[in-house]
Amino acid sequence: MSPVSAREVARVALLGQWSFRRGQPDSGFNAGLLRDREPTATGGNGCKARTCEQEASLWGGVPTMPAAITADARTLDPHALARALHGDATMTAACPLLVELCAGTAALSLRLHAGRNARPPVSRMGAKTGYADVILRVLGLRPGQGHTDGTRYLWCEPDAGVRLLLHAYTDRELATAAAGIIRSWKDEDPRALWERLRAEGPATCPEGLTAREVARWVWTWGRSYNTKGPAAGFLPSESSKGTPVWNAHPPAYFATAIDGAPTLPATIHPDARTLTTPTLPPGTVAYMDGPYENTTSYAHLFPRAEQVEVARRWDAAGATACISEAEPIPELVADGWHKVEITG
């Protein structure tokens, strides 16, 4: 039984409909009702003054909808609303473990754990920073819930330099020390600094897992041309026309970004193909953003056939498995996997 009186609904509806200014009874009665003609939908006095029969006919066609109603959005507690609508359940499923099988800079994990403003300290080709929210939504997750759920993370990443950054996500002291080293470079010439650090050679991990190596990788990658890595060359502070280059950031920018990155409980592995699938807790999500077919490869060759094998393995282990690709993967579609377009 509704707590609202049907007669009161009818009274308020007709008061609003028959007022001089619709919905404002204080404006007075719509004198058009007294004219010697039927009110019409267009033109003339009384055009908004429907008869009782017309009003009743409209109300009879109003659909019944499942809705919650509050008087003031400012006083609404989203968590209380979730409990009211779903009991003690949250509005999205809990995720005890998120696996990124080609983690890169772990943009998806950062967004799940720390909310919509979380992003990697450096850009990298293929990163899903811009798509993280929609990918989480497709997976039935939302930004920020990882912290509440107590989510743990498993990252597979073959690039040694990127693994240095991932380790900094898991170790606040390491991240803070790396940020301090980057800040200490503030007075050096950016190109000279970049050239000197690049000349030290490729990053190594775990052998080179130090704060300085994290800082060195962040600077040489962050100031590389089009953020494609040291092999692509240095990104100058000014263009050939003398205008500032928008993403040629100074050391302070990268230091602040590392300091601001959340600390996540994660395990890091170099290669998804060699990882034995563990016993998974219910609600585990496994996401793969591997090299797309016929595009630039990653730090290791990971052809589609091997990606499909790895995805099937995690699916069989009970994870909600998902792969990003430029096109549906026929083998998985044939298995009954669903395809979702996220770029439109």
N, C-alpha and C positions, 0 to 999 in steps of 0.2 A: 504494500500500500504506500503510495507516494505521500510524503509529508505536506505536499502542496495541494491546496484546494482547487478543484476543477473550476468552481464558480469564480475564484479569485483570478485564475488564469484568463477566463473569459472576460471578466470585468476589466482587467488591465489591458487586454488586447483591444477591446472596443473603445476604451477611453483613449488609448494611443491612436487608434485608427480614425476615430471621429473627432479628434482635436484639430483646431485650426492649423497648427503646425504639427505634423505627424509625430507621434511619440511624446508630445509635450502637452498634457492635459491642462496645464496652467495657462496655455495660450487661448483657451476658450473653445467653444463648440464650432465645428465646421458648418457654417450656414448653408453651404451647398446642399446639405441633406434636405433642406426645406424647399428647394426648387422643384418645379412641377415637371421633373423628368428623371430618368434613371441615371445615376452616376455612371460615368464612362471611364475607361482606362486612360483616355487622353483628352486634354483640353477642357476648359470651362470650370466654373465653380463646382465644387463637389467632386472633382476628378479623383481625389484620393479617398473619398468617403464610400467605401463598399458597404453594401447592405449586410444585415445579419446572415442571410442565406449565403451570400458570397463569402463572407468571412468564415462561416462554418465549413463551407466546402474546401477552402484552403487549409484549414486546420485538420480536416479529415485526411488530407494527403500528406501531412508532415511525417517523415520516417521516424522510426524508433532507433535510437543510437546508443551504444554503450559509452557513457561519458561520465566524468567526474566534474563537479562544478564548484568553483570557489569565488568569493566576492572580490578578492584583491590578490593579484599575482605577486605583489611585493611581500606578502605574508606567507607564501606557499613554500613549504619545505619539500624539495624533490624527493628526498629519502622517505619522508612520511607518505608522500603520494605513492611511491613504489610499494610501500608496505600495505597501504590501503587497497591498491589494485591487485597486488599479487601476494598478499600475506607477508611472510618473512622473506620471500624470494627477492632477489635483486632483478632489475629490469633486463640484465644481460647475464649470460652464463658465466660462472667463475672459470678462470683459466689458471690452473696450478703450474703449468709449464708451457712456455712458448719456445719453440725450436725454430731458429732461422738457419736453414741449411746452406745458404750462401749469404752470410750475414752482412758482408760489407761493413758499413759504419753503423749497422743495427738501428736504422731509423725507425723501424716498426716497433722494436722493443722499447726504445726511448719514449715513443709516443704512448704506447700502452702503459708504461710505468709512471710517466711523469706528466702526462696531459698534452693538450694541443700546442703548447708553446715549446715543447721539447724537440730538439733537433740536433744532429751531429755537429761537432765543432768545425768540421771541414766538409766541403762539398766533394762529391765523387760521382763520376759518370755512372748512371744507372741507379743511383740511390732513390729510394721510394719516399723521400721526405715529403714531396708534394702529394703523394697518393696514400700516405699512411692512414689518414682518417677513413677514407673510403674502403681501404683494404680491411681495416679493423671492423668496419660496419658489416662488410660482406661476411666476415668470420663470426659475426655475432658478438663482437667485443666493442669496447668504447675507450677512448683516450683517458688515461689516468687510473683505470681500474686495477692495473697490475699492482700498484702500491697497496691498494685496499685488499686485494685478493691474496697478497703475499706470493705473487707469481715468481717463479724462478725461471731462468733463461739458459738456453743451450745454444751457443753460436758456433757454427762451422765456417771457417774462413781461411782460404789458402794463402792469402797475401800476408807476408810477415809484418810489413809496416802497418797494415790495418789491424792485425792482431795486437800490435803494441797499443794502439788506441783503445781497442776493446778491453785490454787489461786495465787501462786507466779508468774505464767505466766501473770496474769492479773494485778498485783500490783508491780510496779518497786521498791517502797520503801520496801515492804515486801521481795522481792527477794534480794535486796542489803543488808538488815539487816541480812537475813539468811546466805548469803555468808560471811559476816563479822564474824558471830558466828562460822561458820565452820573453818574459818582461825584461830580463836583464839584457836583452838584445835591442832594446828600444833605440839606442843611440847609434847603432851600426847602420851602414848603408845597406838597404834591403837586397840589392842585387849581389853585392859582395858577400853578404852573409849567406845568401841562398847558394851562391856558387861554392863557397867554402864548405858549407854543410853537405851539399850534394857530392862534392869530391871525396867525401869520407866513405862513399860506397853504399850499396843497398842495405836496407834495414834487415836485421835478423831478429828472430824470436823463436824460442825463449832466450837464446844466448845474449841478445842485446836488450833484455828487458830492464832498462834503467829509465829514470826520469829524463835524462838528457836525450836518450834515443827516442823517447816519445816526443819530446819537444822538437828534435831534429826532423822527425818524420812529419809532424804537423806543419812545420814551417815550409819544408821543401815541397810538400804536397799542396798545402794551402796557397802558396804563391807560385804554383806551376801554371803554365799557360792553359787556360780553359779547365783548370783543375783536373788535368789528365795525368799528372805525375811528373817526376823530375825529368824523364826522357823527353817530355814535350817542350821543355825550355822554361825560362823565367817569365812570369807575368809582370810587366813593368807597371809602375805607378801611374804613368801617363801614356796616352795614345800617341800615335805619330802626329796628330794634330795638336798635341799639347793639352788635351782635356783629361781630367782625372779618370782612371779606370775604376768603375764602381766596385768591383770585387777584389781590388788589389789592397787588401787589408794590412794594416800595420801589426807589429807583434802584439800590441795591447789587445787587439780584437781577438786573436786566437787564444791568448792567455785567459781573457774573460770567458770565452766560450768553453774552454776546458774546465775552468773553475765552476762554471754554471751547469755543467753536465751532471745528471743525477748519478748516484752510485747504485748499481744493480747487482743482485745476487746471481752470478752467471758462471757457467763452465764453458771453456773455450777449447775447440778442437780444430785442427787444421784442414780436415777433409771429410765431408759428409759421406763419401763413398766407402771409407774405411771404418766408419763408426758403427759399432754394434748397437742395434736398436735396444734401448733398455726397457725394463718394465715401466709402462707409462701410467700415470694417474689419470682417472677419468677427467675429461675436459682438456686434455693436452691438444695444442695446436701446433702443427708443423708447417712452416711457410718456406717456400723456395723461390728465390729470385735469381735464377741461374742465367748464364749467357743465352741470349735468344738465338734461335736458329738463323744461321747466315749473317751474324753480326759479330762485332768485336768480342773476342774471347776474354775470359777473366785471367787470373794469375795461374790457373791450371786449365787444361783441356777438360771440358765437362760436356760431352756431346749429349744430344737429346735422349738417346737411348739409355744412357746411364742416369740422366735425370729422372726419366720415367721409372727406372728400376728402383731408385732411391725413394721416390714418391710412393710407389706401390708398397714398399717395405714399411714405411711409416704409417700408411693407411691401414695395412694389415695388422700393425701393432696396436691399432685403436685410436690413433690421432686423427683429428680433423686436418686433413692434408690439403694444401693449396699451392699452386704454382702460378707465377706470373709469366706470361708469354705474350707475344704480339698477336698470336692467333691461337685458336683452340688446338689442343694436341690430340690428333686423331686416336692414338692408342688409348688415351685416358677417357676420351668421350665414348669410345667403344666399350670401356669398362663400366660405363654408367656415371662417370664424373660429370658435374655440371660446369657450364661455362658462364661467366659473368663479365660483361663489358664495363670497365670502370673509367674509361676516358671520355665517354659521351656526356 
